[in-house]
Amino acid sequence: MKLALPRTLALLASLFMLTGAFAFEPAEEGTDYQRLARPVPVETGKQVEVVEFFWYRCPHCNQLEPGLDAWVRKLPADARFRAVPAVLNPGWLPAARLHYALADLGALDRLRSKVFDAYHKDKLNLDDEAELMAWVKKQGLDAARFQAAYRSFSVQTRAMKGAQAARNAGITGVPALMVDGKYLTSISMTHTEERLFEVLDQLIQRARSERTGKPGK
């Protein structure tokens, strides 16, 4: 019996440590995220919207991409992700046009990560249209269709709409993530990717409860 008590205490201590390891610390406003003074409209209807404001040439966006992609694949059915190029200056516009042109051709999901690789691993300058067209052909796309989309008024308009959305949200740097047009977070606030995704999960729960009037789980 004398041995049982220390062993029991040790077991309880181990269980406490294990439970603590899996417990998420509540997201703190002003530290982990900020609430927008003026919420912006969402485009997802009844689904909670998660928007990433990004730039393909941003090294931090490139570094986040694999983890973000894995997290997006696990989103609940009542949440939807949108990637929005944040045109914070005119030099960011070509990459935004590339993004929307790929979307028009139905190739964005397949090639988004390859665009990051082209800029960051292959050191290609896809802002140069001649170099971009050579890359497009290598991806098996119809070059003429892509070029028409890339130069179209529709793509230009959507790029500028994305730029306005970033301004409305008060975005000054990327990557930044906005939940349901109300909450803004980033790695510069959470400091780690793991914490970023924890905070995003909590903000989705909060937005869900605000929509339904029911407390989150």
Rosetta constraint file for C-alpha pairs under 8 A:
AtomPair CA 1 CA 5 HARMONIC 6.98 0.50
AtomPair CA 2 CA 6 HARMONIC 7.66 0.50
AtomPair CA 3 CA 7 HARMONIC 6.42 0.50
AtomPair CA 4 CA 8 HARMONIC 5.98 0.50
AtomPair CA 5 CA 9 HARMONIC 6.14 0.50
AtomPair CA 6 CA 10 HARMONIC 6.04 0.50
AtomPair CA 7 CA 11 HARMONIC 6.14 0.50
AtomPair CA 8 CA 12 HARMONIC 6.17 0.50
AtomPair CA 9 CA 13 HARMONIC 6.08 0.50
AtomPair CA 10 CA 14 HARMONIC 6.17 0.50
AtomPair CA 11 CA 15 HARMONIC 6.23 0.50
AtomPair CA 12 CA 16 HARMONIC 6.12 0.50
AtomPair CA 13 CA 17 HARMONIC 6.21 0.50
AtomPair CA 14 CA 18 HARMONIC 6.12 0.50
AtomPair CA 15 CA 19 HARMONIC 6.04 0.50
AtomPair CA 16 CA 20 HARMONIC 6.12 0.50
AtomPair CA 17 CA 21 HARMONIC 6.17 0.50
AtomPair CA 18 CA 22 HARMONIC 6.77 0.50
AtomPair CA 19 CA 23 HARMONIC 6.33 0.50
AtomPair CA 24 CA 198 HARMONIC 7.00 0.50
AtomPair CA 26 CA 199 HARMONIC 7.86 0.50
AtomPair CA 26 CA 202 HARMONIC 7.69 0.50
AtomPair CA 27 CA 31 HARMONIC 7.96 0.50
AtomPair CA 27 CA 32 HARMONIC 5.78 0.50
AtomPair CA 27 CA 33 HARMONIC 7.37 0.50
AtomPair CA 27 CA 199 HARMONIC 5.59 0.50
AtomPair CA 27 CA 202 HARMONIC 6.94 0.50
AtomPair CA 28 CA 32 HARMONIC 5.31 0.50
AtomPair CA 28 CA 33 HARMONIC 6.73 0.50
AtomPair CA 29 CA 33 HARMONIC 5.18 0.50
AtomPair CA 29 CA 34 HARMONIC 5.47 0.50
AtomPair CA 29 CA 35 HARMONIC 7.21 0.50
AtomPair CA 30 CA 34 HARMONIC 5.18 0.50
AtomPair CA 31 CA 189 HARMONIC 6.16 0.50
AtomPair CA 31 CA 190 HARMONIC 7.37 0.50
AtomPair CA 32 CA 185 HARMONIC 6.50 0.50
AtomPair CA 32 CA 186 HARMONIC 7.93 0.50
AtomPair CA 32 CA 189 HARMONIC 5.27 0.50
AtomPair CA 32 CA 190 HARMONIC 5.12 0.50
AtomPair CA 32 CA 196 HARMONIC 7.93 0.50
AtomPair CA 32 CA 199 HARMONIC 6.90 0.50
AtomPair CA 33 CA 183 HARMONIC 6.66 0.50
AtomPair CA 33 CA 184 HARMONIC 5.53 0.50
AtomPair CA 33 CA 185 HARMONIC 4.50 0.50
AtomPair CA 33 CA 186 HARMONIC 7.46 0.50
AtomPair CA 33 CA 189 HARMONIC 6.69 0.50
AtomPair CA 33 CA 190 HARMONIC 7.82 0.50
AtomPair CA 33 CA 199 HARMONIC 7.75 0.50
AtomPair CA 34 CA 183 HARMONIC 5.77 0.50
AtomPair CA 34 CA 184 HARMONIC 5.31 0.50
AtomPair CA 34 CA 185 HARMONIC 6.56 0.50
AtomPair CA 35 CA 182 HARMONIC 5.79 0.50
AtomPair CA 35 CA 183 HARMONIC 4.63 0.50
AtomPair CA 35 CA 184 HARMONIC 6.34 0.50
AtomPair CA 36 CA 169 HARMONIC 7.08 0.50
AtomPair CA 36 CA 181 HARMONIC 7.80 0.50
AtomPair CA 36 CA 182 HARMONIC 5.29 0.50
AtomPair CA 36 CA 183 HARMONIC 5.88 0.50
AtomPair CA 36 CA 184 HARMONIC 6.99 0.50
AtomPair CA 38 CA 182 HARMONIC 7.64 0.50
AtomPair CA 39 CA 169 HARMONIC 7.87 0.50
AtomPair CA 39 CA 181 HARMONIC 5.26 0.50
AtomPair CA 39 CA 182 HARMONIC 4.88 0.50
AtomPair CA 40 CA 168 HARMONIC 7.02 0.50
AtomPair CA 40 CA 169 HARMONIC 6.96 0.50
AtomPair CA 40 CA 181 HARMONIC 4.75 0.50
AtomPair CA 40 CA 182 HARMONIC 6.87 0.50
AtomPair CA 41 CA 181 HARMONIC 6.03 0.50
AtomPair CA 42 CA 49 HARMONIC 6.49 0.50
AtomPair CA 42 CA 180 HARMONIC 6.34 0.50
AtomPair CA 42 CA 181 HARMONIC 5.95 0.50
AtomPair CA 43 CA 49 HARMONIC 7.36 0.50
AtomPair CA 44 CA 48 HARMONIC 6.79 0.50
AtomPair CA 44 CA 49 HARMONIC 5.92 0.50
AtomPair CA 44 CA 80 HARMONIC 6.97 0.50
AtomPair CA 46 CA 78 HARMONIC 7.43 0.50
AtomPair CA 47 CA 77 HARMONIC 7.96 0.50
AtomPair CA 47 CA 78 HARMONIC 4.72 0.50
AtomPair CA 47 CA 79 HARMONIC 4.92 0.50
AtomPair CA 47 CA 80 HARMONIC 6.27 0.50
AtomPair CA 48 CA 78 HARMONIC 6.09 0.50
AtomPair CA 48 CA 79 HARMONIC 4.40 0.50
AtomPair CA 48 CA 80 HARMONIC 6.19 0.50
AtomPair CA 48 CA 179 HARMONIC 7.31 0.50
AtomPair CA 48 CA 180 HARMONIC 5.51 0.50
AtomPair CA 48 CA 204 HARMONIC 6.76 0.50
AtomPair CA 48 CA 207 HARMONIC 6.76 0.50
AtomPair CA 48 CA 208 HARMONIC 6.65 0.50
AtomPair CA 49 CA 79 HARMONIC 5.83 0.50
AtomPair CA 49 CA 80 HARMONIC 5.17 0.50
AtomPair CA 49 CA 81 HARMONIC 6.06 0.50
AtomPair CA 49 CA 82 HARMONIC 7.49 0.50
AtomPair CA 49 CA 178 HARMONIC 7.96 0.50
AtomPair CA 49 CA 179 HARMONIC 5.78 0.50
AtomPair CA 49 CA 180 HARMONIC 4.59 0.50
AtomPair CA 49 CA 181 HARMONIC 7.33 0.50
AtomPair CA 50 CA 79 HARMONIC 7.21 0.50
AtomPair CA 50 CA 80 HARMONIC 6.07 0.50
AtomPair CA 50 CA 81 HARMONIC 4.73 0.50
AtomPair CA 50 CA 82 HARMONIC 6.25 0.50
AtomPair CA 50 CA 177 HARMONIC 6.86 0.50
AtomPair CA 50 CA 178 HARMONIC 5.68 0.50
AtomPair CA 50 CA 179 HARMONIC 4.62 0.50
AtomPair CA 50 CA 180 HARMONIC 6.10 0.50
AtomPair CA 51 CA 81 HARMONIC 5.83 0.50
AtomPair CA 51 CA 82 HARMONIC 4.82 0.50
AtomPair CA 51 CA 83 HARMONIC 5.73 0.50
AtomPair CA 51 CA 84 HARMONIC 6.74 0.50
AtomPair CA 51 CA 177 HARMONIC 5.52 0.50
AtomPair CA 51 CA 178 HARMONIC 5.08 0.50
AtomPair CA 51 CA 179 HARMONIC 6.50 0.50
AtomPair CA 51 CA 180 HARMONIC 8.00 0.50
AtomPair CA 52 CA 81 HARMONIC 7.71 0.50
AtomPair CA 52 CA 82 HARMONIC 6.35 0.50
AtomPair CA 52 CA 83 HARMONIC 4.82 0.50
AtomPair CA 52 CA 84 HARMONIC 5.92 0.50
AtomPair CA 52 CA 175 HARMONIC 6.77 0.50
AtomPair CA 52 CA 176 HARMONIC 5.81 0.50
AtomPair CA 52 CA 177 HARMONIC 4.51 0.50
AtomPair CA 52 CA 178 HARMONIC 6.53 0.50
AtomPair CA 53 CA 83 HARMONIC 6.29 0.50
AtomPair CA 53 CA 84 HARMONIC 4.98 0.50
AtomPair CA 53 CA 85 HARMONIC 5.64 0.50
AtomPair CA 53 CA 86 HARMONIC 5.31 0.50
AtomPair CA 53 CA 166 HARMONIC 6.93 0.50
AtomPair CA 53 CA 171 HARMONIC 7.95 0.50
AtomPair CA 53 CA 174 HARMONIC 6.24 0.50
AtomPair CA 53 CA 175 HARMONIC 5.73 0.50
AtomPair CA 53 CA 176 HARMONIC 5.27 0.50
AtomPair CA 53 CA 177 HARMONIC 6.19 0.50
AtomPair CA 53 CA 178 HARMONIC 7.98 0.50
AtomPair CA 54 CA 58 HARMONIC 7.47 0.50
AtomPair CA 54 CA 61 HARMONIC 6.23 0.50
AtomPair CA 54 CA 83 HARMONIC 7.27 0.50
AtomPair CA 54 CA 84 HARMONIC 6.40 0.50
AtomPair CA 54 CA 85 HARMONIC 5.06 0.50
AtomPair CA 54 CA 86 HARMONIC 5.48 0.50
AtomPair CA 54 CA 174 HARMONIC 5.23 0.50
AtomPair CA 54 CA 175 HARMONIC 4.90 0.50
AtomPair CA 54 CA 176 HARMONIC 6.89 0.50
AtomPair CA 55 CA 61 HARMONIC 6.73 0.50
AtomPair CA 55 CA 85 HARMONIC 5.56 0.50
AtomPair CA 55 CA 86 HARMONIC 6.20 0.50
AtomPair CA 55 CA 87 HARMONIC 7.64 0.50
AtomPair CA 55 CA 92 HARMONIC 7.02 0.50
AtomPair CA 55 CA 95 HARMONIC 7.22 0.50
AtomPair CA 55 CA 96 HARMONIC 7.65 0.50
AtomPair CA 55 CA 174 HARMONIC 6.96 0.50
AtomPair CA 55 CA 175 HARMONIC 7.54 0.50
AtomPair CA 56 CA 61 HARMONIC 6.90 0.50
AtomPair CA 56 CA 62 HARMONIC 6.97 0.50
AtomPair CA 56 CA 85 HARMONIC 7.88 0.50
AtomPair CA 56 CA 95 HARMONIC 6.40 0.50
AtomPair CA 56 CA 115 HARMONIC 7.15 0.50
AtomPair CA 56 CA 116 HARMONIC 5.74 0.50
AtomPair CA 56 CA 119 HARMONIC 7.41 0.50
AtomPair CA 57 CA 61 HARMONIC 7.79 0.50
AtomPair CA 57 CA 62 HARMONIC 7.56 0.50
AtomPair CA 57 CA 95 HARMONIC 7.85 0.50
AtomPair CA 57 CA 116 HARMONIC 7.19 0.50
AtomPair CA 57 CA 119 HARMONIC 6.25 0.50
AtomPair CA 57 CA 120 HARMONIC 7.24 0.50
AtomPair CA 58 CA 62 HARMONIC 6.32 0.50
AtomPair CA 58 CA 174 HARMONIC 7.44 0.50
AtomPair CA 59 CA 63 HARMONIC 6.14 0.50
AtomPair CA 59 CA 120 HARMONIC 7.47 0.50
AtomPair CA 60 CA 64 HARMONIC 6.19 0.50
AtomPair CA 60 CA 174 HARMONIC 7.54 0.50
AtomPair CA 60 CA 175 HARMONIC 6.78 0.50
AtomPair CA 61 CA 65 HARMONIC 6.10 0.50
AtomPair CA 61 CA 174 HARMONIC 6.86 0.50
AtomPair CA 61 CA 175 HARMONIC 5.37 0.50
AtomPair CA 62 CA 116 HARMONIC 6.05 0.50
AtomPair CA 62 CA 120 HARMONIC 7.58 0.50
AtomPair CA 64 CA 68 HARMONIC 5.93 0.50
AtomPair CA 64 CA 193 HARMONIC 7.50 0.50
AtomPair CA 65 CA 69 HARMONIC 5.91 0.50
AtomPair CA 65 CA 113 HARMONIC 7.47 0.50
AtomPair CA 66 CA 70 HARMONIC 6.34 0.50
AtomPair CA 67 CA 71 HARMONIC 6.19 0.50
AtomPair CA 67 CA 193 HARMONIC 7.59 0.50
AtomPair CA 68 CA 72 HARMONIC 6.04 0.50
AtomPair CA 69 CA 73 HARMONIC 6.37 0.50
AtomPair CA 70 CA 74 HARMONIC 6.94 0.50
AtomPair CA 71 CA 75 HARMONIC 6.74 0.50
AtomPair CA 71 CA 197 HARMONIC 7.37 0.50
AtomPair CA 72 CA 81 HARMONIC 6.86 0.50
AtomPair CA 75 CA 79 HARMONIC 6.25 0.50
AtomPair CA 75 CA 80 HARMONIC 7.31 0.50
AtomPair CA 79 CA 204 HARMONIC 7.57 0.50
AtomPair CA 84 CA 162 HARMONIC 5.94 0.50
AtomPair CA 85 CA 95 HARMONIC 7.76 0.50
AtomPair CA 85 CA 96 HARMONIC 5.34 0.50
AtomPair CA 85 CA 99 HARMONIC 7.57 0.50
AtomPair CA 85 CA 159 HARMONIC 7.24 0.50
AtomPair CA 85 CA 162 HARMONIC 6.22 0.50
AtomPair CA 85 CA 163 HARMONIC 7.23 0.50
AtomPair CA 86 CA 92 HARMONIC 7.63 0.50
AtomPair CA 86 CA 96 HARMONIC 7.68 0.50
AtomPair CA 86 CA 162 HARMONIC 6.14 0.50
AtomPair CA 86 CA 163 HARMONIC 5.21 0.50
AtomPair CA 86 CA 166 HARMONIC 5.72 0.50
AtomPair CA 86 CA 174 HARMONIC 7.75 0.50
AtomPair CA 87 CA 91 HARMONIC 7.90 0.50
AtomPair CA 87 CA 92 HARMONIC 5.13 0.50
AtomPair CA 87 CA 93 HARMONIC 5.81 0.50
AtomPair CA 87 CA 96 HARMONIC 7.14 0.50
AtomPair CA 87 CA 159 HARMONIC 7.47 0.50
AtomPair CA 87 CA 160 HARMONIC 7.44 0.50
AtomPair CA 87 CA 162 HARMONIC 7.16 0.50
AtomPair CA 87 CA 163 HARMONIC 4.72 0.50
AtomPair CA 87 CA 166 HARMONIC 7.67 0.50
AtomPair CA 88 CA 92 HARMONIC 6.71 0.50
AtomPair CA 88 CA 163 HARMONIC 6.72 0.50
AtomPair CA 88 CA 166 HARMONIC 7.88 0.50
AtomPair CA 88 CA 172 HARMONIC 7.47 0.50
AtomPair CA 89 CA 93 HARMONIC 7.48 0.50
AtomPair CA 92 CA 96 HARMONIC 6.67 0.50
AtomPair CA 93 CA 97 HARMONIC 6.22 0.50
AtomPair CA 93 CA 159 HARMONIC 7.08 0.50
AtomPair CA 94 CA 98 HARMONIC 6.22 0.50
AtomPair CA 94 CA 126 HARMONIC 7.96 0.50
AtomPair CA 94 CA 127 HARMONIC 5.30 0.50
AtomPair CA 95 CA 99 HARMONIC 6.24 0.50
AtomPair CA 95 CA 126 HARMONIC 7.41 0.50
AtomPair CA 95 CA 127 HARMONIC 6.34 0.50
AtomPair CA 96 CA 100 HARMONIC 6.46 0.50
AtomPair CA 96 CA 159 HARMONIC 5.69 0.50
AtomPair CA 97 CA 101 HARMONIC 6.00 0.50
AtomPair CA 97 CA 150 HARMONIC 5.87 0.50
AtomPair CA 97 CA 155 HARMONIC 5.95 0.50
AtomPair CA 97 CA 156 HARMONIC 6.43 0.50
AtomPair CA 97 CA 159 HARMONIC 6.14 0.50
AtomPair CA 98 CA 102 HARMONIC 6.19 0.50
AtomPair CA 98 CA 150 HARMONIC 6.30 0.50
AtomPair CA 99 CA 103 HARMONIC 6.39 0.50
AtomPair CA 99 CA 108 HARMONIC 6.99 0.50
AtomPair CA 99 CA 112 HARMONIC 7.81 0.50
AtomPair CA 100 CA 104 HARMONIC 6.20 0.50
AtomPair CA 100 CA 150 HARMONIC 7.63 0.50
AtomPair CA 100 CA 155 HARMONIC 5.79 0.50
AtomPair CA 100 CA 158 HARMONIC 7.38 0.50
AtomPair CA 100 CA 159 HARMONIC 7.32 0.50
AtomPair CA 101 CA 105 HARMONIC 6.49 0.50
AtomPair CA 101 CA 146 HARMONIC 6.36 0.50
AtomPair CA 101 CA 149 HARMONIC 5.14 0.50
AtomPair CA 101 CA 150 HARMONIC 5.02 0.50
AtomPair CA 101 CA 155 HARMONIC 6.41 0.50
AtomPair CA 102 CA 106 HARMONIC 6.27 0.50
AtomPair CA 102 CA 107 HARMONIC 5.13 0.50
AtomPair CA 102 CA 108 HARMONIC 4.88 0.50
AtomPair CA 102 CA 111 HARMONIC 7.85 0.50
AtomPair CA 102 CA 146 HARMONIC 7.33 0.50
AtomPair CA 103 CA 107 HARMONIC 5.87 0.50
AtomPair CA 103 CA 108 HARMONIC 4.85 0.50
AtomPair CA 103 CA 109 HARMONIC 7.98 0.50
AtomPair CA 104 CA 149 HARMONIC 6.91 0.50
AtomPair CA 105 CA 145 HARMONIC 7.81 0.50
AtomPair CA 105 CA 146 HARMONIC 7.04 0.50
AtomPair CA 107 CA 111 HARMONIC 6.04 0.50
AtomPair CA 108 CA 112 HARMONIC 5.39 0.50
AtomPair CA 110 CA 114 HARMONIC 7.97 0.50
AtomPair CA 111 CA 115 HARMONIC 6.18 0.50
AtomPair CA 112 CA 116 HARMONIC 6.77 0.50
AtomPair CA 113 CA 117 HARMONIC 6.33 0.50
AtomPair CA 114 CA 118 HARMONIC 5.99 0.50
AtomPair CA 115 CA 119 HARMONIC 6.44 0.50
AtomPair CA 116 CA 120 HARMONIC 6.01 0.50
AtomPair CA 116 CA 121 HARMONIC 7.79 0.50
AtomPair CA 117 CA 121 HARMONIC 4.88 0.50
AtomPair CA 117 CA 122 HARMONIC 6.26 0.50
AtomPair CA 118 CA 122 HARMONIC 4.83 0.50
AtomPair CA 118 CA 123 HARMONIC 6.11 0.50
AtomPair CA 118 CA 124 HARMONIC 5.46 0.50
AtomPair CA 118 CA 125 HARMONIC 7.93 0.50
AtomPair CA 118 CA 126 HARMONIC 7.66 0.50
AtomPair CA 119 CA 123 HARMONIC 4.94 0.50
AtomPair CA 119 CA 124 HARMONIC 5.11 0.50
AtomPair CA 119 CA 125 HARMONIC 6.36 0.50
AtomPair CA 119 CA 126 HARMONIC 7.01 0.50
AtomPair CA 120 CA 124 HARMONIC 7.67 0.50
AtomPair CA 124 CA 131 HARMONIC 7.47 0.50
AtomPair CA 125 CA 131 HARMONIC 6.59 0.50
AtomPair CA 125 CA 132 HARMONIC 7.31 0.50
AtomPair CA 126 CA 131 HARMONIC 5.86 0.50
AtomPair CA 126 CA 132 HARMONIC 4.52 0.50
AtomPair CA 126 CA 135 HARMONIC 7.89 0.50
AtomPair CA 127 CA 131 HARMONIC 7.82 0.50
AtomPair CA 127 CA 132 HARMONIC 6.81 0.50
AtomPair CA 128 CA 132 HARMONIC 6.00 0.50
AtomPair CA 129 CA 133 HARMONIC 6.01 0.50
AtomPair CA 130 CA 134 HARMONIC 6.44 0.50
AtomPair CA 131 CA 135 HARMONIC 6.36 0.50
AtomPair CA 132 CA 136 HARMONIC 6.12 0.50
AtomPair CA 133 CA 137 HARMONIC 6.30 0.50
AtomPair CA 133 CA 143 HARMONIC 6.59 0.50
AtomPair CA 133 CA 147 HARMONIC 7.61 0.50
AtomPair CA 134 CA 138 HARMONIC 6.57 0.50
AtomPair CA 135 CA 139 HARMONIC 6.53 0.50
AtomPair CA 136 CA 140 HARMONIC 6.85 0.50
AtomPair CA 136 CA 141 HARMONIC 5.88 0.50
AtomPair CA 136 CA 142 HARMONIC 7.85 0.50
AtomPair CA 136 CA 143 HARMONIC 6.43 0.50
AtomPair CA 136 CA 146 HARMONIC 7.81 0.50
AtomPair CA 137 CA 141 HARMONIC 5.57 0.50
AtomPair CA 137 CA 142 HARMONIC 6.91 0.50
AtomPair CA 137 CA 143 HARMONIC 5.94 0.50
AtomPair CA 141 CA 146 HARMONIC 7.25 0.50
AtomPair CA 142 CA 146 HARMONIC 6.19 0.50
AtomPair CA 143 CA 147 HARMONIC 6.02 0.50
AtomPair CA 144 CA 148 HARMONIC 6.16 0.50
AtomPair CA 145 CA 149 HARMONIC 6.26 0.50
AtomPair CA 146 CA 150 HARMONIC 5.97 0.50
AtomPair CA 147 CA 151 HARMONIC 6.13 0.50
AtomPair CA 148 CA 152 HARMONIC 5.96 0.50
AtomPair CA 149 CA 154 HARMONIC 7.87 0.50
AtomPair CA 149 CA 155 HARMONIC 6.64 0.50
AtomPair CA 150 CA 155 HARMONIC 6.41 0.50
AtomPair CA 150 CA 156 HARMONIC 7.99 0.50
AtomPair CA 151 CA 155 HARMONIC 7.18 0.50
AtomPair CA 151 CA 156 HARMONIC 7.42 0.50
AtomPair CA 152 CA 156 HARMONIC 6.43 0.50
AtomPair CA 153 CA 157 HARMONIC 5.99 0.50
AtomPair CA 154 CA 158 HARMONIC 6.25 0.50
AtomPair CA 155 CA 159 HARMONIC 6.11 0.50
AtomPair CA 156 CA 160 HARMONIC 6.31 0.50
AtomPair CA 157 CA 161 HARMONIC 6.09 0.50
AtomPair CA 158 CA 162 HARMONIC 6.12 0.50
AtomPair CA 159 CA 163 HARMONIC 6.32 0.50
AtomPair CA 160 CA 164 HARMONIC 6.23 0.50
AtomPair CA 161 CA 165 HARMONIC 6.21 0.50
AtomPair CA 162 CA 166 HARMONIC 6.30 0.50
AtomPair CA 163 CA 167 HARMONIC 6.40 0.50
AtomPair CA 164 CA 168 HARMONIC 6.08 0.50
AtomPair CA 165 CA 169 HARMONIC 6.25 0.50
AtomPair CA 166 CA 170 HARMONIC 6.26 0.50
AtomPair CA 166 CA 171 HARMONIC 5.25 0.50
AtomPair CA 167 CA 171 HARMONIC 5.83 0.50
AtomPair CA 169 CA 181 HARMONIC 7.93 0.50
AtomPair CA 171 CA 176 HARMONIC 7.26 0.50
AtomPair CA 174 CA 186 HARMONIC 7.98 0.50
AtomPair CA 175 CA 186 HARMONIC 6.52 0.50
AtomPair CA 175 CA 187 HARMONIC 7.77 0.50
AtomPair CA 176 CA 184 HARMONIC 7.00 0.50
AtomPair CA 176 CA 185 HARMONIC 6.02 0.50
AtomPair CA 176 CA 186 HARMONIC 4.85 0.50
AtomPair CA 176 CA 187 HARMONIC 7.82 0.50
AtomPair CA 177 CA 184 HARMONIC 5.68 0.50
AtomPair CA 177 CA 185 HARMONIC 5.37 0.50
AtomPair CA 177 CA 186 HARMONIC 6.03 0.50
AtomPair CA 178 CA 182 HARMONIC 6.93 0.50
AtomPair CA 178 CA 183 HARMONIC 5.42 0.50
AtomPair CA 178 CA 184 HARMONIC 4.46 0.50
AtomPair CA 178 CA 185 HARMONIC 6.50 0.50
AtomPair CA 179 CA 183 HARMONIC 5.09 0.50
AtomPair CA 179 CA 184 HARMONIC 6.48 0.50
AtomPair CA 179 CA 200 HARMONIC 7.46 0.50
AtomPair CA 179 CA 203 HARMONIC 6.64 0.50
AtomPair CA 179 CA 204 HARMONIC 6.65 0.50
AtomPair CA 179 CA 207 HARMONIC 7.53 0.50
AtomPair CA 180 CA 204 HARMONIC 7.81 0.50
AtomPair CA 180 CA 207 HARMONIC 6.54 0.50
AtomPair CA 183 CA 203 HARMONIC 7.32 0.50
AtomPair CA 185 CA 189 HARMONIC 6.46 0.50
AtomPair CA 185 CA 190 HARMONIC 7.56 0.50
AtomPair CA 185 CA 196 HARMONIC 7.50 0.50
AtomPair CA 185 CA 199 HARMONIC 7.94 0.50
AtomPair CA 185 CA 200 HARMONIC 7.76 0.50
AtomPair CA 186 CA 190 HARMONIC 6.35 0.50
AtomPair CA 186 CA 196 HARMONIC 6.66 0.50
AtomPair CA 187 CA 191 HARMONIC 4.86 0.50
AtomPair CA 187 CA 192 HARMONIC 5.85 0.50
AtomPair CA 187 CA 193 HARMONIC 6.42 0.50
AtomPair CA 187 CA 196 HARMONIC 6.06 0.50
AtomPair CA 190 CA 195 HARMONIC 5.74 0.50
AtomPair CA 190 CA 196 HARMONIC 5.48 0.50
AtomPair CA 190 CA 199 HARMONIC 7.96 0.50
AtomPair CA 191 CA 195 HARMONIC 7.26 0.50
AtomPair CA 191 CA 196 HARMONIC 7.58 0.50
AtomPair CA 192 CA 196 HARMONIC 6.20 0.50
AtomPair CA 193 CA 197 HARMONIC 6.33 0.50
AtomPair CA 194 CA 198 HARMONIC 6.37 0.50
AtomPair CA 195 CA 199 HARMONIC 6.10 0.50
AtomPair CA 196 CA 200 HARMONIC 6.17 0.50
AtomPair CA 197 CA 201 HARMONIC 6.10 0.50
AtomPair CA 198 CA 202 HARMONIC 6.34 0.50
AtomPair CA 199 CA 203 HARMONIC 6.11 0.50
AtomPair CA 200 CA 204 HARMONIC 6.12 0.50
AtomPair CA 201 CA 205 HARMONIC 6.38 0.50
AtomPair CA 202 CA 206 HARMONIC 6.20 0.50
AtomPair CA 203 CA 207 HARMONIC 6.04 0.50
AtomPair CA 204 CA 208 HARMONIC 6.03 0.50
AtomPair CA 205 CA 209 HARMONIC 6.22 0.50
AtomPair CA 205 CA 216 HARMONIC 5.55 0.50
AtomPair CA 205 CA 217 HARMONIC 7.62 0.50
AtomPair CA 206 CA 210 HARMONIC 6.20 0.50
AtomPair CA 206 CA 215 HARMONIC 7.95 0.50
AtomPair CA 206 CA 216 HARMONIC 6.42 0.50
AtomPair CA 207 CA 211 HARMONIC 6.17 0.50
AtomPair CA 208 CA 212 HARMONIC 6.20 0.50
AtomPair CA 208 CA 216 HARMONIC 7.24 0.50
AtomPair CA 209 CA 213 HARMONIC 5.29 0.50
AtomPair CA 209 CA 214 HARMONIC 4.89 0.50
AtomPair CA 209 CA 215 HARMONIC 5.15 0.50
AtomPair CA 209 CA 216 HARMONIC 5.41 0.50
AtomPair CA 210 CA 214 HARMONIC 7.20 0.50
AtomPair CA 210 CA 215 HARMONIC 8.00 0.50
